[in-house]
Amino acid sequence: MVRVITSVGPLRPRIILTHYHRVLPVCHSRPQSTKAALRPPSLSHENTGVSKLAVLPASPNTRPFAIEHVDGRARHLTWSETGKVKKEWRDLAIEGAEPPQRVSRLSKVVVWLRQMFLPTNYPQSVHQSYMPYHALQFVETVVGTLVSVLCNQALLVSVGVSAEGSIFGAVAVQWIIKDGAGEVAKLFFIRRFSPFFDSHPKTFTLVGAGGVLLGSGLQIASLLGPASTGHFLMCAAGGNIFKLIGNAIWFTTHIKFVRFFSQQGNMGDVAAKSESQASVGQLLGYAAGIGLLTISHSAAYLYSIFAVAVPLHMLVTGWMLRVASFEMLTLPRISWLAGEYVATSSAGVAKPSCGVLTLEELETSRETGFFGEFYKSKRDNYLRLAPRIEDILSSARTAEQLRWEVCVRAFDCERYLLYPAQSRRHSVSIFYHPNANSDDMLRSILHAAALRRMLITQEFFDPLPSLGASGPDERESERKLEILRKSLRRSGMWTSTHFAPFKSSLAGCGWRVDEVAFADHGRRVLWGSAAAGADGLG
């Protein structure tokens, strides 16, 4: 229990949550009636048991309320006296080593390199053999590229291209500079957008196809200017940047498509046959291109063919992605499915034959946007998975501290934490523990949908008055905190009962329940007793 201690004097008051005894969180206990769990909680009893404030003069508080793990570093977040959330970066502790220290300049460089070259959440997100395999692959790539450079120069010399003069004037070296510019640009593009390859694979495949075509158009433009090294490099290198980025997107998303196509663990065979089909297509393309070049080599002629080929290429790519009907649980899809499952359970209406809509039924209903990877409207985007804490808790206001404390108590023994925010969309943010798995993510989304429905019926998301005010405003603030506390308990019990049937319904309708496809930037959070223990205070 927490009591109100009133302070007088000129010092600026701040919140300190003082616990007289430990309140154990509710952990998946089953309710006697699952239908009653979704009903709005009654506030006729225990209204006096609301967690209250201890208002004391400002004093230093270095204990973090959460610790966020990002790219091999830990960000300790504490409430500050200035009304803002204070952030402090530290290196993650290594087992058997000294406690984590503040981040050094070298650590910042290491983090940048990790973001550029290693998968999100490395090494937890990959197999133990990932590093030695890719280290050897890197050496293999260097040696193979070296041999390729020598071969290119030898072939150019053999057909009469001079190898004399400045090395930067050699045709082979110009070709290398062209490719090198594309490789460098590809590095930065992948670093920025790689998380979205999992959440929006079809969208990025379409973008990649457009990038390849744009790059080709720039390279054809090399015929329009003077025959100089500078003009060649500008057109060739500029075009190659778009082509290499587009090809990188295609190869990356194609890996995901191959996994979906392989229904019997035959990924290698499916990928190999895809290469065979591509080889035949390339041979036919070579034949058609050579045949057309026998007519003319002028820029106008080439651009006229290009003007026909581009819309045809994009049309076929879009059609191809449309027919690739993968039962992938993108965030817009699972958000809608979970919300609808909660709504039908609450109203007691009949569910679809297998409990939820199939992919075909969902696409027919047009409840999601483009490729199922976007929301139909902004109001449908009510979930925020693994966001930055500072984007959700932007200040150390009284209301936010109390709401966070209530949520921490409810989820102290869970591997996810729900935090409802005061927003027009009635949004719920979901933070994940470093040990959270795909089942935890699926469960958290169903839990968030149930919690959001309960809170909406109780008008929790209406503007909250400033806590600490006198009279009706203070009572309203306390009432909403009690709504949140009871709704968290009831939604947790409801989710404990309904998660297994919900997951079974998804699997029965053909949905892939082994992953939730969202743009995961690798942010994982410790809260409550876990944060205190990691900070050495537990």
C-alpha positions in Angstrom: 0.0 0.0 0.0 1.2 3.6 -0.7 0.1 6.5 1.4 -0.1 10.2 0.7 2.4 12.3 2.5 1.9 16.0 2.1 4.9 18.3 2.1 4.9 22.1 2.7 7.6 24.6 1.9 9.1 26.3 -1.1 10.7 23.2 -2.5 9.2 21.7 -5.7 7.4 18.5 -4.9 8.0 15.3 -6.8 6.6 11.8 -6.7 8.1 9.0 -4.6 6.3 5.7 -4.6 6.8 4.3 -1.1 5.7 0.7 -0.6 4.8 -0.6 2.8 4.7 -4.2 1.5 5.3 -6.1 -1.7 2.3 -6.5 -3.9 2.7 -9.6 -5.9 1.6 -9.3 -9.6 -1.3 -11.3 -10.9 0.1 -14.1 -13.1 -2.4 -15.9 -15.3 -4.9 -17.0 -12.7 -8.0 -18.3 -14.3 -11.3 -16.4 -13.7 -14.4 -18.3 -12.6 -16.3 -16.8 -15.5 -14.4 -15.9 -18.7 -17.3 -13.8 -20.0 -17.4 -11.8 -16.8 -13.7 -11.0 -17.2 -14.4 -8.9 -20.3 -17.1 -6.9 -18.6 -16.2 -3.4 -17.4 -14.9 -3.6 -13.8 -17.2 -2.4 -11.1 -15.8 0.5 -9.1 -18.4 0.3 -6.4 -16.0 -1.5 -4.1 -12.4 -0.8 -3.0 -12.4 2.7 -4.3 -10.4 3.7 -1.3 -7.7 1.2 -2.2 -6.2 3.2 -5.0 -2.5 3.5 -5.0 -1.8 7.0 -3.8 1.1 9.4 -4.0 3.9 10.2 -1.6 4.6 13.9 -2.3 8.0 14.8 -0.9 10.6 17.5 -1.6 12.8 16.9 -4.6 15.7 14.6 -3.9 18.2 12.6 -6.0 16.7 9.4 -7.4 19.2 7.2 -9.3 17.3 4.0 -9.3 16.1 3.3 -12.9 12.4 2.6 -13.5 13.4 0.7 -16.6 16.5 -0.5 -18.5 16.4 -0.7 -22.3 18.7 -3.1 -24.2 19.6 -1.8 -27.6 22.4 -3.0 -29.9 24.6 -4.5 -27.1 24.1 -1.5 -24.8 21.9 -0.7 -21.9 20.0 2.6 -21.5 19.1 3.3 -17.8 16.0 5.5 -17.5 15.2 7.4 -14.3 12.7 10.0 -13.3 14.3 13.4 -12.9 13.4 16.5 -10.9 13.3 18.6 -14.1 10.1 16.9 -15.3 11.9 14.8 -18.0 13.1 11.2 -18.3 16.8 11.0 -17.6 18.8 8.6 -19.9 22.2 7.1 -19.2 23.9 4.6 -21.6 26.0 1.8 -20.2 27.7 -1.3 -21.6 25.8 -4.5 -21.0 27.2 -6.6 -18.1 29.1 -9.8 -19.1 28.8 -12.8 -16.9 31.7 -13.0 -14.5 32.9 -9.5 -15.3 32.7 -6.2 -13.5 29.4 -4.3 -13.3 28.5 -2.4 -16.5 30.1 1.0 -16.9 29.1 4.1 -18.8 29.5 3.9 -22.6 32.9 4.9 -23.9 33.6 6.4 -27.4 34.9 3.0 -28.5 31.7 1.4 -27.5 29.7 3.9 -29.6 31.8 2.9 -32.6 31.2 -0.8 -31.9 27.5 -0.2 -31.6 27.5 1.6 -35.0 29.3 -1.3 -36.6 26.9 -3.8 -35.0 24.0 -1.9 -36.5 25.7 -1.9 -39.9 26.9 -5.5 -40.1 25.2 -7.8 -37.5 21.6 -8.9 -37.2 19.3 -7.2 -34.7 19.6 -8.8 -31.2 22.9 -10.5 -32.1 23.9 -13.1 -30.8 20.6 -14.1 -29.3 18.7 -13.9 -32.6 21.0 -16.3 -34.6 22.5 -19.8 -34.5 25.8 -20.3 -32.6 27.6 -21.0 -35.8 26.6 -17.7 -37.4 29.8 -15.7 -36.6 32.5 -18.3 -37.7 30.5 -19.1 -40.9 30.2 -15.4 -41.9 33.7 -14.6 -41.0 34.9 -17.3 -43.4 32.4 -16.1 -45.9 33.9 -12.6 -45.7 37.4 -14.0 -46.5 35.9 -16.0 -49.4 34.2 -12.9 -50.8 37.4 -10.8 -50.7 39.4 -13.5 -52.5 36.6 -14.1 -55.1 36.3 -10.4 -55.8 40.1 -10.1 -56.3 40.0 -12.8 -58.9 37.0 -11.2 -60.6 38.9 -7.9 -60.9 41.9 -9.7 -62.6 39.6 -11.5 -64.9 37.7 -8.4 -66.0 41.0 -6.6 -66.8 42.3 -9.6 -68.7 39.1 -9.8 -70.8 39.1 -6.1 -71.6 42.7 -6.2 -72.7 42.1 -9.3 -74.9 39.5 -7.4 -76.9 41.7 -4.4 -77.5 41.1 -2.1 -74.6 44.4 -0.5 -73.7 45.9 -1.3 -70.2 48.3 1.6 -70.5 48.0 5.0 -68.8 46.7 6.2 -65.5 45.3 3.4 -63.3 42.1 5.6 -62.7 41.7 5.8 -66.4 41.7 2.0 -67.0 38.3 0.7 -68.0 38.4 -2.1 -65.5 39.1 0.3 -62.6 36.2 2.6 -63.8 34.0 -0.4 -63.6 35.2 -1.2 -60.1 34.5 2.4 -58.9 31.0 2.1 -60.4 30.4 -1.1 -58.4 32.1 0.2 -55.3 29.8 3.2 -55.1 26.8 1.0 -55.2 28.2 -1.3 -52.5 28.8 1.6 -50.1 25.3 3.0 -50.7 23.9 -0.5 -50.1 25.5 -0.7 -46.7 23.8 2.5 -45.4 20.5 1.5 -46.9 20.5 -1.9 -45.3 21.5 -0.4 -41.9 18.5 1.9 -42.0 15.8 -0.3 -43.4 16.7 -3.9 -42.7 14.1 -4.3 -39.9 11.3 -3.5 -42.4 12.3 -6.4 -44.7 10.6 -8.7 -42.2 7.5 -6.6 -41.6 6.9 -5.3 -45.2 8.6 -7.9 -47.5 6.2 -7.4 -50.4 6.3 -3.6 -50.3 10.1 -3.6 -50.3 10.2 -6.1 -53.1 8.2 -3.7 -55.2 10.4 -0.8 -54.1 13.5 -2.9 -55.1 12.1 -3.6 -58.5 11.5 0.1 -59.1 15.0 0.9 -57.9 16.6 -1.5 -60.4 14.6 0.1 -63.2 15.5 3.6 -62.1 19.2 2.6 -62.0 18.9 1.2 -65.5 17.4 4.4 -66.8 20.3 6.4 -65.3 22.9 4.1 -66.9 21.3 4.4 -70.3 21.7 8.2 -69.9 25.5 7.7 -70.3 24.8 7.8 -74.0 23.4 11.4 -73.7 26.6 13.2 -72.6 30.2 13.5 -73.7 32.3 10.3 -73.8 34.4 11.2 -70.7 35.4 9.4 -67.6 33.5 11.8 -65.3 30.2 11.5 -67.2 30.6 7.7 -67.4 31.2 7.4 -63.6 28.3 9.7 -62.8 25.8 7.8 -64.8 27.2 4.3 -64.3 27.8 4.7 -60.5 24.6 6.6 -59.9 22.6 3.9 -61.7 24.5 1.1 -60.0 23.6 2.5 -56.6 19.9 2.0 -57.3 20.4 -1.4 -59.0 22.5 -2.8 -56.2 20.1 -1.6 -53.5 17.2 -3.1 -55.5 18.9 -6.4 -56.0 19.9 -6.6 -52.3 16.2 -6.0 -51.4 15.1 -8.7 -53.8 17.6 -11.3 -52.5 16.7 -10.5 -48.9 13.0 -10.7 -49.2 13.2 -13.7 -51.6 14.8 -15.7 -48.7 11.6 -15.1 -46.7 9.4 -16.0 -49.7 11.3 -19.3 -50.2 10.7 -20.2 -46.5 7.0 -19.6 -47.0 6.9 -21.6 -50.3 8.7 -24.6 -48.6 5.9 -26.6 -47.0 8.0 -29.7 -46.3 11.3 -28.3 -45.1 12.6 -28.3 -48.6 14.0 -24.8 -48.7 17.2 -25.8 -50.5 15.4 -27.5 -53.3 12.9 -24.7 -53.7 15.7 -22.1 -53.8 17.7 -24.1 -56.3 14.7 -24.5 -58.7 14.1 -20.8 -58.4 17.7 -20.2 -59.6 17.1 -22.6 -62.5 13.9 -20.8 -63.5 15.8 -17.4 -63.3 18.6 -18.7 -65.5 16.2 -19.6 -68.3 14.5 -16.2 -67.9 17.9 -14.4 -68.1 18.9 -16.4 -71.2 15.6 -15.4 -72.9 16.2 -11.8 -71.9 19.7 -11.8 -73.3 18.4 -13.2 -76.6 15.7 -10.6 -76.8 18.1 -7.7 -75.9 20.7 -8.8 -78.5 18.0 -9.0 -81.1 16.7 -5.5 -80.4 20.2 -4.1 -80.4 20.7 -5.2 -83.9 18.2 -2.6 -85.0 19.8 0.5 -83.4 22.0 1.7 -80.6 20.7 5.3 -80.3 19.6 6.7 -77.0 16.2 7.6 -78.3 15.7 4.0 -79.5 16.8 2.5 -76.2 14.6 4.9 -74.2 11.6 4.0 -76.3 12.1 0.3 -75.4 12.7 1.3 -71.8 9.4 3.3 -71.7 7.5 0.1 -72.7 9.5 -2.3 -70.5 9.2 -0.3 -67.2 5.4 -0.3 -66.8 5.3 -3.9 -68.0 7.9 -4.9 -65.4 6.2 -3.1 -62.5 2.8 -4.5 -63.5 4.1 -8.1 -63.5 6.0 -7.6 -60.2 2.8 -6.3 -58.5 0.8 -9.1 -59.9 3.4 -11.6 -58.8 3.3 -10.3 -55.2 -0.4 -10.2 -55.2 -0.7 -13.9 -56.0 1.9 -14.8 -53.4 -0.7 -15.3 -50.7 1.3 -16.0 -47.5 -0.5 -16.5 -44.2 2.0 -14.2 -42.5 0.8 -12.4 -39.3 1.8 -8.9 -40.1 1.1 -6.3 -37.4 -2.0 -4.9 -39.2 -3.5 -8.4 -39.6 -2.9 -9.7 -36.1 -4.1 -6.4 -34.6 -7.4 -6.7 -36.4 -7.7 -10.4 -35.8 -7.1 -10.1 -32.1 -9.4 -7.1 -31.8 -12.2 -9.0 -33.6 -11.6 -12.1 -31.5 -12.0 -10.0 -28.3 -15.1 -8.3 -29.6 -16.9 -11.5 -30.5 -16.0 -13.1 -27.2 -17.3 -10.1 -25.3 -20.5 -9.9 -27.3 -21.1 -13.6 -27.3 -21.7 -13.7 -31.0 -20.9 -16.6 -33.3 -17.3 -16.7 -34.5 -16.2 -17.9 -37.9 -16.0 -21.6 -38.5 -12.3 -21.9 -37.4 -12.5 -19.1 -34.7 -10.9 -16.3 -36.8 -11.0 -15.2 -40.4 -8.8 -17.0 -43.0 -6.4 -15.0 -45.1 -8.8 -15.2 -48.1 -11.7 -14.0 -45.9 -9.6 -11.2 -44.4 -8.4 -9.9 -47.8 -12.0 -10.1 -49.1 -13.2 -8.0 -46.2 -10.5 -5.4 -47.0 -9.9 -4.7 -43.3 -6.2 -4.1 -43.9 -4.3 -2.0 -46.3 -1.8 -2.6 -49.1 -0.5 -6.3 -49.2 -1.8 -6.7 -45.6 1.4 -4.8 -44.5 -0.3 -1.5 -43.8 -3.4 -0.4 -41.8 -6.6 0.5 -43.6 -6.8 3.7 -41.6 -4.8 5.5 -38.9 -7.3 4.7 -36.2 -6.6 1.0 -36.7 -3.0 1.5 -35.7 -3.5 1.2 -31.9 -0.5 -1.1 -31.1 3.1 -0.1 -30.7 5.4 -3.1 -30.4 8.9 -2.7 -28.8 9.0 1.1 -29.1 11.6 3.4 -27.5 10.7 4.1 -24.0 11.5 7.8 -24.4 8.9 8.0 -27.2 6.2 6.7 -24.9 7.3 8.2 -21.6 8.3 11.6 -22.8 8.2 13.3 -19.4 8.3 12.5 -15.7 4.8 13.8 -15.1 2.9 12.5 -12.1 0.3 10.7 -14.3 2.8 8.9 -16.4 4.8 7.8 -13.3 1.8 6.4 -11.6 0.5 4.7 -14.7 3.9 3.1 -15.3 4.1 1.9 -11.7 0.6 0.2 -11.9 1.7 -1.5 -15.2 5.0 -2.7 -13.7 3.2 -4.3 -10.7 0.8 -6.1 -13.1 3.6 -7.5 -15.4 6.6 -7.9 -13.0 6.6 -11.6 -13.6 5.8 -11.5 -17.3 8.0 -11.3 -20.4 6.0 -8.4 -21.8 4.5 -5.2 -20.4 1.4 -3.3 -21.6 1.3 0.5 -21.2 -1.9 2.3 -22.4 -1.2 5.9 -23.4 -3.5 8.9 -23.5 -3.9 9.3 -27.3 -6.7 9.8 -29.8 -6.1 6.3 -31.2 -6.5 4.7 -27.7 -3.1 3.1 -28.2 -1.4 0.5 -26.2 2.4 0.1 -26.2 4.0 -3.3 -25.6 7.5 -3.7 -24.2 9.3 -7.0 -24.4 11.7 -8.6 -22.0 15.1 -9.8 -23.5 13.8 -13.4 -23.1 10.5 -12.9 -24.9 9.7 -15.3 -27.7 7.1 -15.5 -30.5 4.4 -16.9 -28.2 4.9 -14.0 -25.8 4.5 -11.6 -28.7 1.3 -13.3 -29.9 -0.1 -13.4 -26.3 0.8 -9.8 -25.7 -1.2 -8.6 -28.7 -4.3 -10.5 -27.6 -3.9 -9.2 -24.1 -3.5 -5.6 -25.4 -6.7 -5.9 -27.5 -8.7 -7.1 -24.5 -7.2 -4.4 -22.2 -7.9 -1.7 -24.7 -11.6 -2.8 -25.1 -12.1 -2.7 -21.3 -10.5 0.7 -20.9 -12.5 2.2 -23.8 -15.8 1.1 -22.2 -14.7 2.8 -19.0 -13.6 6.1 -20.7 -10.1 5.6 -19.5 -8.6 7.3 -22.5 -10.3 10.6 -22.0 -8.0 13.5 -21.1 -6.6 12.9 -17.6 -6.4 15.9 -15.3 -3.2 16.7 -13.5 -2.8 14.5 -10.4 -2.2 16.4 -7.3 -4.9 18.9 -8.0 -7.6 19.3 -5.4 -11.3 18.4 -5.5 -13.0 16.5 -8.3 -9.8 16.4 -10.5 -7.9 14.4 -7.9 -10.8 12.0 -7.4 -11.1 11.5 -11.2 -7.4 10.7 -11.5 -7.6 8.2 -8.7 -10.7 6.6 -10.3 -8.8 6.1 -13.6 -5.9 4.6 -11.9 -8.2 2.1 -10.2 -9.8 1.4 -13.6 -6.4 0.6 -15.0 -5.4 -1.6 -12.1 -8.6 -3.7 -12.2 -8.6 -3.8 -16.0 -5.1 -5.1 -16.1 -6.0 -7.9 -13.6 -9.2 -8.9 -15.5 -7.6 -8.7 -18.9 -4.7 -10.9 -17.7 -7.1 -13.5 -16.4 -9.1 -13.4 -19.6 -6.0 -13.7 -21.8 -4.8 -16.7 -19.7 -8.0 -18.5 -20.5 -8.4 -17.5 -24.2 -4.8 -17.4 -25.5 -4.6 -21.2 -26.2 -7.9 -21.3 -28.1 -6.9 -18.1 -30.0 -3.6 -19.5 -31.1 -5.2 -22.8 -32.0 -7.8 -20.9 -34.1 -5.1 -19.0 -36.0 -3.2 -22.2 -36.7 -6.4 -24.0 -37.8 -7.1 -21.2 -40.3 -3.6 -21.6 -41.8 -1.9 -18.6 -40.2 1.8 -18.9 -39.4 1.9 -18.6 -35.6 5.6 -19.0 -35.4 6.3 -15.3 -35.8 4.7 -11.9 -35.7 6.0 -9.8 -38.6 6.8 -6.3 -37.3 9.7 -3.9 -37.7 11.7 -5.1 -34.8 14.6 -2.8 -34.0 15.8 -5.1 -31.2 14.7 -3.0 -28.2 14.2 -5.1 -25.1 13.4 -3.8 -21.7 13.8 -4.7 -18.0 11.3 -3.3 -15.5 10.4 -3.7 -11.9 12.4 -6.3 -9.9 14.4 -7.3 -13.0 15.5 -3.7 -13.6 16.4 -3.3 -9.9 18.4 -6.5 -10.0 20.3 -5.5 -13.2 21.2 -2.2 -11.7 22.5 -3.9 -8.6 19.7 -2.6 -6.3 17.5 -5.6 -6.2 
